[in-house]
Amino acid sequence: MALGKDYATQECSIASALEVIGERWTLLVIRDAFYGVRRYNDFLVHLGIPRAVLASRLQALTAQGILEKRRYQESPPRDEYVLTDRGIALWPTLRALGLWGREHLTKRRLRIFRHAACGTELGPYSDCPACGTVVAVPDVEVVPGPDLSRDPADPVSRALLKPKRLLRPVEVEPA
């Protein structure tokens, strides 16, 4: 029996969501957008993704309103990709999936997410135990965890060794 290409017969909101974000690489592109990766080449280098696959995922995420394509240079024309409100709404999903992977698969603390205002590590629902609030995505700071390599090969990973707030553009040093 051939594997179907969609979930058309499923009456389920999870199946509908998988139609948009369920392809291989898609959630990693979205994860990187939360980290502040915006430029095509930075996604390419950080993910190690084939060019055609990256172009397809960026196009699909833009068409679905998860990313917005913005021109940052006219000559030659260059665009960047920024999460929309619809994309930012995926944060709880990525947070939960990351915690699940850490607890059940890797057992490694690669990145720590904390409340930028007070420095407290977030709870599983992006809550700040110290402040008693759910922390908005722009107020989340990501810092390297104890198990993250301190000598990564690519410039985006090196830039992500510095604490930074989610959604703010990653500052990659020129090669």
Sequence and secondary structure as in RCSB ss.txt:
>XXXX:A:sequence
MALGKDYATQECSIASALEVIGERWTLLVIRDAFYGVRRYNDFLVHLGIPRAVLASRLQALTAQGILEKRRYQES
PPRDEYVLTDRGIALWPTLRALGLWGREHLTKRRLRIFRHAACGTELGPYSDCPACGTVVAVPDVEVVPGPDLSR
DPADPVSRALLKPKRLLRPVEVEPA
>XXXX:A:secstr
    SS TT   HHHHHHHHH STTHHHHHHHHHTT  BHHHHHHHHT  HHHHHHHHHHHHHTTSEEEEEEETT
TTEEEEEE HHHHTTHHHHHHHHHHHIIIII    EEEEETTT  B  TTSEETTTTEE  GGGEEEEE TTS S
S SSHHHHHTTS EETTS       
